[in-house]
């Protein structure tokens, strides 16, 4: 039976990943700070550890070995380097949850994996508070691909959406429409990528069971403009949205962008995984969130 370590795994798509792995009967250990209770009972083992404490991390995992490690909670090059050192010779594959934000600043075109090259990106070390979210993830990718001695997959997700999304970014839009409050956008024509939490978990599992290595975009088929998104929300809520188009404001949408920001999934499709079409799942998710608020 394959031994799996999941760093994180108690909420959102990380939780769904663990559920999928449990269904397949793997030997699963989750490593968390122990702050969020896990719902898996005796189906998983749990290690309590502070990921940001490198000495504690090294001590806890000193005498361990794993078939695969899923890392959902690495946000800095320092954390990535610690993982490279700790798990050297102790895992057959390492799957790092990365992000569309590695392409920060590259707007107005369909983004492919080649638009950010972690194999040549200059490494600067520091903790998560030393960098923006996107830069922290870029540098973490660079450390993994340049320093790790084990195979790496960096899964670049766009914004992940689901009913239990703790960031509540889609919820924000729906709640403000229900309440009649304004939502500010910079550009209603800007198109974005999204992925469902179910597909995010399924792709991580696919990355484990397949022989892929390197960076991979994982995104739903299709994109949506902010205008189209708001029309969809209005339809599901049954109310007109109070939309204001102007520069940043305290009520600015967390999805507001000056231009398109979306990814290609051609590389993932060629590898054997195609995410569900965006408009096949997004309307029902909006409806479910609307029902929660009524």
C-alpha positions as CSV (number, residue, x, y, z in Angstrom):
1,X,0.0,0.0,0.0
2,X,1.4,3.4,-1.0
3,X,2.3,5.8,1.8
4,X,1.1,9.3,1.2
5,X,1.8,12.5,3.1
6,X,-0.4,15.5,2.7
7,X,0.9,18.8,4.1
8,X,-2.4,20.5,4.8
9,X,-5.5,18.7,3.9
10,X,-8.1,19.7,6.5
11,X,-10.1,22.2,4.4
12,X,-11.4,23.0,0.9
13,X,-9.8,21.2,-2.0
14,X,-7.1,19.7,0.3
15,X,-9.8,18.1,2.3
16,X,-11.4,16.8,-0.9
17,X,-8.1,15.3,-2.0
18,X,-7.8,13.4,1.2
19,X,-11.3,12.1,0.7
20,X,-10.4,10.8,-2.8
21,X,-7.3,9.1,-1.5
22,X,-9.2,7.5,1.3
23,X,-11.7,6.1,-1.2
24,X,-8.8,4.4,-3.0
25,X,-7.5,2.8,0.2
26,X,-4.1,4.5,0.5
27,X,-2.1,4.8,3.7
28,X,-2.5,8.5,4.4
29,X,-0.9,10.9,6.9
30,X,-1.9,14.5,7.1
31,X,0.5,17.1,8.6
32,X,-1.1,20.2,10.0
33,X,-0.8,22.7,12.9
34,X,-3.7,21.0,14.6
35,X,-5.8,24.2,14.6
36,X,-8.5,23.0,12.3
37,X,-10.0,19.6,13.4
38,X,-10.0,17.0,10.6
39,X,-13.1,15.0,9.7
40,X,-11.4,11.8,8.7
41,X,-11.4,9.9,12.0
42,X,-9.2,6.9,12.1
43,X,-8.9,6.7,8.3
44,X,-5.8,8.9,8.4
45,X,-2.9,9.5,10.7
46,X,-2.1,13.0,11.8
47,X,1.2,14.7,12.5
48,X,1.0,18.0,14.3
49,X,3.8,20.4,13.1
50,X,4.3,24.0,12.3
51,X,5.4,24.2,8.7
52,X,7.1,27.5,9.2
53,X,9.4,26.2,12.0
54,X,12.2,24.6,10.0
55,X,13.9,22.9,13.0
56,X,10.6,21.3,14.2
57,X,9.8,20.3,10.6
58,X,13.2,18.6,10.2
59,X,12.9,16.8,13.6
60,X,9.4,15.5,12.9
61,X,10.1,14.0,9.5
62,X,13.7,12.9,10.1
63,X,13.0,9.2,10.1
64,X,10.1,9.0,7.6
65,X,9.7,7.9,4.0
66,X,6.8,8.4,1.5
67,X,5.7,7.3,-1.9
68,X,4.3,10.8,-2.6
69,X,4.0,14.1,-0.8
70,X,1.3,16.6,-1.5
71,X,2.3,20.1,-0.4
72,X,-0.7,22.5,-0.2
73,X,0.8,24.9,2.3
74,X,4.2,26.1,1.0
75,X,4.3,29.8,0.4
76,X,8.0,30.8,0.5
77,X,11.4,29.8,-0.9
78,X,12.6,29.1,2.7
79,X,9.8,26.6,3.2
80,X,10.6,25.0,-0.2
81,X,14.3,24.7,0.7
82,X,13.5,23.0,4.0
83,X,11.3,20.5,2.2
84,X,14.1,19.8,-0.3
85,X,16.5,19.1,2.5
86,X,14.1,17.2,4.8
87,X,12.7,14.9,2.1
88,X,15.9,14.2,0.2
89,X,15.9,10.4,-0.4
90,X,12.6,10.1,1.4
91,X,10.0,10.4,-1.4
92,X,9.4,9.2,-4.9
93,X,7.4,12.2,-6.0
94,X,6.5,15.7,-4.6
95,X,3.4,17.6,-5.8
96,X,3.4,21.3,-5.0
97,X,0.2,23.3,-5.2
98,X,1.2,26.4,-7.1
99,X,-1.0,29.2,-8.6
100,X,-2.0,31.3,-11.6
101,X,-0.4,34.1,-9.6
102,X,3.1,33.0,-10.7
103,X,2.0,34.8,-13.9
104,X,1.3,38.1,-12.0
105,X,1.7,41.1,-14.4
106,X,1.1,39.0,-17.5
107,X,-2.3,40.2,-18.6
108,X,-4.2,40.1,-21.8
109,X,-3.3,36.7,-23.3
110,X,-3.8,33.0,-22.7
111,X,-1.0,32.0,-20.3
112,X,1.0,28.8,-20.9
113,X,3.5,27.1,-18.6
114,X,6.3,28.6,-20.7
115,X,5.3,32.1,-19.6
116,X,7.1,31.4,-16.2
117,X,10.2,29.3,-16.2
118,X,11.1,28.1,-12.6
119,X,14.2,26.3,-13.8
120,X,16.0,29.5,-14.6
121,X,14.3,32.0,-12.2
122,X,16.8,33.6,-9.9
123,X,16.3,32.4,-6.3
124,X,16.1,34.8,-3.4
125,X,15.5,33.4,0.0
126,X,13.1,34.6,2.6
127,X,9.8,33.8,4.4
128,X,6.3,34.3,3.2
129,X,6.0,37.8,4.7
130,X,9.0,38.9,2.7
131,X,7.2,38.6,-0.6
132,X,3.9,39.0,-2.3
133,X,1.8,35.8,-2.6
134,X,2.7,35.4,-6.3
135,X,6.4,36.1,-5.8
136,X,6.5,33.7,-2.9
137,X,5.0,30.9,-5.1
138,X,7.4,31.8,-8.0
139,X,10.4,31.5,-5.7
140,X,9.1,28.3,-4.1
141,X,8.7,26.7,-7.6
142,X,12.2,27.9,-8.5
143,X,13.7,26.3,-5.3
144,X,11.9,23.0,-5.9
145,X,12.9,22.7,-9.6
146,X,16.5,23.8,-9.1
147,X,17.3,22.2,-5.7
148,X,15.1,19.1,-5.2
149,X,16.6,15.7,-5.8
150,X,13.2,14.0,-6.2
151,X,10.6,14.5,-9.0
152,X,8.5,17.6,-8.8
153,X,5.1,18.5,-10.2
154,X,4.0,22.1,-9.7
155,X,0.2,22.4,-10.2
156,X,-0.7,25.9,-11.1
157,X,-4.4,26.6,-10.2
158,X,-6.4,29.6,-11.0
159,X,-8.9,30.8,-8.3
160,X,-10.5,27.7,-6.9
161,X,-14.2,27.9,-6.2
162,X,-16.5,25.7,-4.1
163,X,-19.3,25.8,-1.6
164,X,-16.8,25.5,1.3
165,X,-14.3,28.1,0.0
166,X,-12.9,29.7,3.1
167,X,-11.9,32.8,1.1
168,X,-15.6,33.4,0.1
169,X,-14.7,35.4,-3.0
170,X,-17.6,34.2,-5.1
171,X,-19.8,34.3,-2.0
172,X,-18.9,38.0,-1.7
173,X,-20.5,38.8,-5.1
174,X,-23.6,36.8,-4.4
175,X,-24.1,38.3,-1.0
176,X,-23.7,41.9,-2.2
177,X,-26.3,41.3,-5.0
178,X,-28.7,39.8,-2.5
179,X,-28.2,42.8,-0.2
180,X,-28.3,45.4,-3.0
181,X,-24.8,46.7,-2.2
182,X,-22.4,48.0,-4.9
183,X,-19.7,46.0,-6.4
184,X,-16.9,47.8,-8.2
185,X,-15.0,46.6,-11.2
186,X,-12.2,48.1,-13.2
187,X,-13.0,46.2,-16.5
188,X,-16.2,44.2,-16.9
189,X,-14.8,42.7,-20.1
190,X,-11.8,41.1,-18.4
191,X,-11.9,37.3,-18.7
192,X,-10.7,34.9,-16.0
193,X,-9.9,31.3,-15.4
194,X,-11.5,29.3,-12.5
195,X,-11.5,25.7,-11.4
196,X,-13.9,23.8,-9.1
197,X,-12.6,22.4,-5.8
198,X,-13.6,18.9,-7.0
199,X,-11.5,19.2,-10.2
200,X,-8.6,20.7,-8.2
201,X,-8.5,17.6,-6.0
202,X,-8.9,15.3,-8.9
203,X,-6.0,16.9,-10.7
204,X,-3.7,16.6,-7.7
205,X,-4.6,12.9,-7.5
206,X,-3.9,12.5,-11.3
207,X,-0.5,14.1,-10.8
208,X,0.3,11.4,-8.3
209,X,-1.0,8.4,-10.3
210,X,0.4,9.6,-13.7
211,X,4.1,9.9,-14.7
212,X,4.0,13.7,-15.2
213,X,6.7,16.0,-13.9
214,X,7.2,19.8,-14.2
215,X,4.8,22.7,-14.1
216,X,1.2,22.1,-15.2
217,X,-1.7,24.5,-15.5
218,X,-5.0,23.0,-14.2
219,X,-8.0,25.0,-15.1
220,X,-11.6,24.5,-16.1
221,X,-12.4,24.5,-19.8
222,X,-13.5,28.0,-20.9
223,X,-13.2,31.4,-19.4
224,X,-15.8,34.0,-18.2
225,X,-15.9,37.8,-18.3
226,X,-16.9,39.7,-15.2
227,X,-19.9,41.0,-17.1
228,X,-21.0,37.4,-17.9
229,X,-20.3,36.3,-14.3
230,X,-22.5,39.1,-12.9
231,X,-25.3,38.3,-15.4
232,X,-25.2,34.7,-14.2
233,X,-25.3,35.7,-10.6
234,X,-28.2,38.1,-11.3
235,X,-30.1,35.2,-12.9
236,X,-29.6,32.8,-10.0
237,X,-30.3,35.4,-7.3
238,X,-33.2,37.0,-9.1
239,X,-32.0,40.5,-8.5
240,X,-30.2,43.2,-10.4
241,X,-26.6,43.8,-9.4
242,X,-25.5,47.3,-8.4
243,X,-22.3,47.4,-10.5
244,X,-20.0,50.4,-10.6
245,X,-17.1,50.5,-13.1
246,X,-14.2,52.7,-11.8
247,X,-10.8,52.5,-10.2
248,X,-10.2,50.5,-7.0
249,X,-12.6,51.1,-4.1
250,X,-13.2,49.5,-0.8
251,X,-16.1,47.6,-2.5
252,X,-14.0,46.5,-5.4
253,X,-14.6,42.9,-6.5
254,X,-11.8,40.5,-5.5
255,X,-12.0,39.3,-9.2
256,X,-11.5,42.8,-10.6
257,X,-8.7,43.1,-13.1
258,X,-7.7,45.7,-15.8
259,X,-7.4,43.0,-18.5
260,X,-7.8,39.2,-19.1
261,X,-6.0,36.8,-16.8
262,X,-6.5,33.2,-17.7
263,X,-4.5,30.0,-18.5
264,X,-4.2,27.4,-21.2
265,X,-4.9,23.8,-20.1
266,X,-3.5,22.2,-23.4
267,X,-0.5,20.7,-21.6
268,X,-2.7,19.0,-19.0
269,X,-5.1,17.8,-21.6
270,X,-2.2,16.3,-23.6
271,X,-1.0,14.5,-20.5
272,X,-4.5,12.9,-20.1
273,X,-6.5,15.2,-17.8
274,X,-9.3,17.6,-19.0
275,X,-11.1,19.7,-16.4
276,X,-14.8,20.1,-16.5
277,X,-16.2,22.9,-18.6
278,X,-16.6,26.0,-16.5
279,X,-20.3,26.7,-17.4
280,X,-21.2,23.1,-16.5
281,X,-20.5,23.6,-12.8
282,X,-20.4,27.3,-12.1
283,X,-24.2,28.1,-12.4
284,X,-25.1,25.3,-9.9
285,X,-22.5,26.5,-7.5
286,X,-23.9,30.0,-7.6
287,X,-27.3,28.6,-7.0
288,X,-26.2,26.6,-4.0
289,X,-24.5,29.6,-2.5
290,X,-27.6,31.7,-3.1
291,X,-29.7,29.1,-1.3
292,X,-27.3,29.2,1.7
293,X,-28.0,33.0,1.9
294,X,-31.8,32.9,1.7
